[in-house]
C-alpha cells in the first residue's frame, strides 16, 4: 500500500496546457495503437493523426486533464460535454504506471466536471474486449448498460468472438 500512496502523492492532475502538446500527442498515438489491438489490428503510432486528434479537442466542448509526475505526462483523460452530459472519451495511463491510482484521479476530474454541468454521472463508450476498463468502471460503481453501438463491418475487419447483450448475440 505504501507504494500506491507514494505514487499518488507525487502525482499532479491538472488541465491540459499548450506546453503539454508534444508529450500528449505521443500518449494519444500510443493510446490509439492500444485500442486498435483490442480489435485485432496492428498499427504503428501515428503522430500526425494524434496531433490532429488533439487539435479537435477544443473548449468548451472538450476538457482534457493530464497526470504529471515530475516533468513527465503519464496519463490523460478527454471529456466531451454534450447537452449537459459528460462523456469520458479517452482514458489512458502508461503501462508502467497503471494500478497506482492515476486513472482514478483522472476519472475523478470527469466526475467533478459532470457535477459542474449538472449531470449525475459520466457516460462511457467501452470496447467490449477492454476488460481492464470494464473492471475499472465496475469498481467505481458503473454497471448500467443503456445503449449499444451497432454498425456495419469495416473493410478488412473479421469478427473474432461474440458479445451477448440481453437476448441478442453479436459478432465481434
Secondary structure, 3 states (H helix, E strand, C coil): CHHHHHHHHCEEEEECCHHHHHHHHHHHHHHHHHHHHHCCCCCCCCHHHHHHHHHHCCCCCEEEEEEEECCEEEEEEEEEEECCEEEEEEEEECHHHCCCCHHHHHHHHHHHHHHHCCCCCEEECCCCCCHHHHHHHHHCCCCCCCCCCCCCCCCCCCCCCEEEECCEEEEC
